[in-house]
Amino acid sequence: MRAMILSAGYGTRLWPLTEDRTKPAIPILGKPLVGYVASYLAKFGLTEVIVNLHHRPDSVRRALGDGREFGVHLEYIEEPVILGTSGALDNARTLLQDDTFVVVNGKIITDIDLARAIETHRRTRAIATLVLIANEKYERFTVVETDHGLVKRFAGMPPLKGTSNTPAPLMFTGIQILEPRIFEYIPRGTFSHSTTDVYPQAIAAGEIIAAHVAEGKWYEISTIRRYLEISLEMLSERDEKVFQGASSQIDAGARVSEAILWDNVLVESGAEVSRAILADDVKIPSGEVITNAAVVRAALIEGVTPPPKALRGQVRGNNFVVPLTE
């Protein structure tokens, strides 16, 4: 059984962290986000993995290499024009059309039991099985309505958090098991999304779209704030509050707490950093105070127009500082 990791997105809400790399290539505690997905697939014996590329494709190639570090063998496929979550499958059709395959979004970290989801898929003889979890925090993820173990529709954003007697809505994790026959419902050679252009049509045609409701850890990294909160939560599991990437240095006399330092970062004596992300090669000079912000080198974004969904920042010396106001 082959697997595919969806890694072609721009990551505009993570800008400027994604100025020189795509979202799946962003490091999470020193390991590329997409590397967590590859390791996850390898854990369940899925070692033949396809990775689609579009924005900054070389950043994913550098992060993953040939996949051996993560226990997989990788095959890359580029999208000259971005194709969406199901258009990406159409672009890789020749690699996936011979057997059941697994698709995982390249922006998640999880320990959900994939083997049990595959069992559900086989038992129900579904054309597709979507792995769902309860949206206990009522976050802004599309509600998936189910009936007797089958997906019935995608119902928009969740309501405000209900009472304790109201079951939490279900949401899609970005993990799915598919039969090649799903290609009958995927438009050829054009942009399309699975949850809007494929699954509703398959359901309307009477196909079985199984719902596997799972439990376990699941993180989705789509904004800078989520990146910081998830990284700090993962750090807290180690009983740590600061992560330092390769060749990063915190001088004696600097005050640093709840911070993620990428590679080659320097925090000088007399500087203060808290609840912050410091990207590669950032230097925080003595006397500077960085709180609740992401920082990249100002030279990285010089002359660049921020994407529409990006948070706005300001140049401070040699740094570009983005307050986390989202």
N, C-alpha and C positions, 0 to 999 in steps of 0.2 A: 504494500500500500504506500503510495506516495503522499507527500504533503506539500502545501504551498503556503508561504508566508507573504502576506500583503504588505509591501514596503515602499510603495510608490508615492505616498502622500507628501505634500509640501511641508506640513507642520507649521502653518502660518501663525497659529496662536502660541506657538513656542518661540517665535522669532523674538530676539536676535540669536537665540541659542541654535537656531537652524539656518543661520546665514551661510555657514560653510559646510553644512552637513544636513542630511535628511533626518526626519524625526526618529526613525528606527536606529540610526547610528549614534544618537545621543547617549553618552555614558550614564549609567545608573550605578553608583557606587563602584565605578571603575570598569564596569562591564557594559558593552553596548546593549541597548534595549532589545534589539533584534536577536542578540546572542542569548538572552533569556528565553526567547521563543524557540530558538533552535535547540537549546538544551532541554527544554520542555518536551519537544517532539521526540528527541533522542531517548528520553526517559521511557517512552512508551513504544520504543522500537521502530519509530518512523525516522529512518536515517537517509532516505532519498528525498531531498527537499528542493523545491523550486522557489526562488525569490524573485519577485518582480521589482523593477527599478524604473524610476523616472527622474525625480528631482535629485540632484547631486549623487548620481549613481555610484561614483567612485568612493564616496564616503561609506556606503554599505559594503562595497567590496573590500575596502581596507578594514572595516570593523569585523567582517566575518571570514575573510580569506576563502579558503576552500572548504571551510566548515569543520575541519578535523578537531580544532580546539574545542568545539561544542558537541562533538560526537556524531556529526552528520556529514553527508556528501552533498554539496550544493551545486545547483545549476541556475545560472542567472538568465533572466529574460527581460529585455528592456522594452519600455513603452515610449516611443518618440512623442506621442500625445497621450496624456493621462486618460485612462479608460474606465475608472471607477471599480468598485469591488467585484462586480460580475463581468465587466468588460475585460478586466485583468485575466479572468479565467478563460474567456474566449481567446485572448491573445496567447494563452498557454495550452489551448485545446489539444493540440497534437501530443502533448506530454501527459495529459490527464484523462484522455478519453477511453482508456482501455480497462480501467479498474476503479473501484471505490477509492476516493481520496479525501484527505483532510485539508481544510483551509483554516488558517489562524491569522488574525490581525497582528501586524508587526509592532503594535504599540501597547501590548499588554504584558503583564507579569502575573503568573497564576500557578497554583498547584492543584487545580481541578483534576479529578481522576478521568483522564481521557479514555482509558480502557472501558470504563463503565458506559461512557457515552457511545462508544463504538458498539458495545453490546446492545444498547437500546436501538441503535440504528439497524443492526442486523435482525433483532427480534421483531421490529415493527415493519421491516421490509420497506422502509421509507425511501423516497427519492432524495430526501435531504433530512438531516437531523440537526437542529439548532440547540446548542448548549446554552441554557438560560440560568440565571440566578435571581434571587429576590433582591429587589432594589430597596433595601432596608432604609437607606438614607433619603429616598425619594429624589435622587439626583436627576439631572436633565438628560435621561436616556429614554429612548422610545419604549413605550409599554408594549409588551408582546402578550396578546390574549391567547389562551389555550383552552382546549376542551378535551377531556379524556385522553390526555397525553399527546394531543395534536395541536400544532400552531394554527390559529384561525385568522388572526389579522394583526397588523402593526397599527397601534392605536394612538399615536402621538405622544406628547410629553405627559409625565405623571401629574396627578393633582397635588395639591398641598398635602403634606403628611397627614394621614388619617389618624383615627383613634387607635388605641391598643388592640381593639377588636377587629380592625380592618386589616386583612392580609396585605402585605407589601406587594406592589406590582412586580411582575417579572420583566427582566430585561435581557437582551442578547449580549453574550460575552464576546462575540467575534470569533467563536470556535464553532466549526460546522463540519459535518461529515456528509459527503455527497456521492451520488451515483452518476456515472457518465451521462445518463439520460437527462440530467439537468440541463445539458447543453441544448436540448430541444426548446428550452424557454429563454435562453440567453441570446439577445440580438447579436448578429454577426458584425464585427468590424466597427463597433461604435461604442460610445460611452454608455454605461449602464450600472445601476446599483442593485445588489441582490434583494434588499428589503423593499424596494419600490418598484423595480422593473421585472423581477424574476419570480420571487416567491408568491406575491399576490396572484400572478397569472397562473402559476402552478396549482395553487390552492383552488382557484376558481375552476380549474380544469379537473378537479377531483383527485389531485395527487396527494400522497401522504407526506406531509412535512411534520416530522416527529419533534416533540419538545422534550429534551432531556434536562430536567431541573436538577442542578448540581449544587454542591456546597464546597466551600474552600476559599482560599485567598485569591483575590482577583483585583488587580490594579490596572487602571487605564490611564495612560499619560498623554494628555492632549493639550494642557495649558501649563504655563510656567508655575502657577500656584500649585496645581496638582503634582507637577514634577517635584517641587520642593516638599510638599506635605508627604508624598509617598516615600521620597528618599529619606526624610527624617523618621518616618514610621519604620522603615526597614532598618535604619540605623539603631533605633530604640530597641529593636529586637536583639541587637548585639550589645545593648547597654552602652551605646556610644552616642555622642552628640555632634561630632565633626568627622567628615571624611576628607582625606587628603589624597589626591591623585599623584601620579608619578612626578617626582622632582619638585613637589610643592613644599613650601616652607612657611612656617608661622614663627616669626621672630619672638624671642623672649620679650615680654612687655606688651605684646599684642593681646587683645581680648577678642577671642573668637568662640562663638557658641552657636549651635544649631545651624551649621553651615556646610555646604558642599563645595569643595575645591576640586576643580578639574586638574589637568596636568600643568606643571611649570607655573604655578601660582605663587606669588609672594605677598604675605601680609606683614608689613613692617611694624617694628616696635612702636607703640603709641597709637596704632590704628585699632578701630573697633568694628567687628563684623558680627551680625546676628541675623538669623533667619534669612540667609542669603545663598545665592549660587554665584560662584566666581568661575568663569569659563577659562579655557586654556590661555596661558600667558598673561593673565591679568595681574597687575601689581597694585596693591592698596597701600598708598603712602602713609607715613606717620601723620597722625592728626585727623585722618579721614574716618568718617563714621558711615557705615553701610548697614542699613537695617531694612528687612522685608523687601529685598530687591534682587534682581539678577544683573550681573555685570559682565560685559564683554569688552575687549579692546576697542577703543573708538575707531582705530584704523580699519577694523573689520567691516564696519558699516558705513564708512565714509563714502558719500555719493550715492548711497542706497536709499530708495524710497521704501519705507516700511509697508508690509502687506496690510490690506484693509483691516484684517482681524487682529493685528498685532497690538500689543500695549505700546504706549508712547514712552519714550525715555529722553534723557538729556546727556550731553557730553559734559563730563567733569574731569578736567585734566586729560589724561591719556585713556580714560575709561568712558564707556557708554553705560549709564545706569538706568535700569527700568524698574520703577516702583511697582510692586505687586498690588495693584488696586482693583483687580478684577473681582 
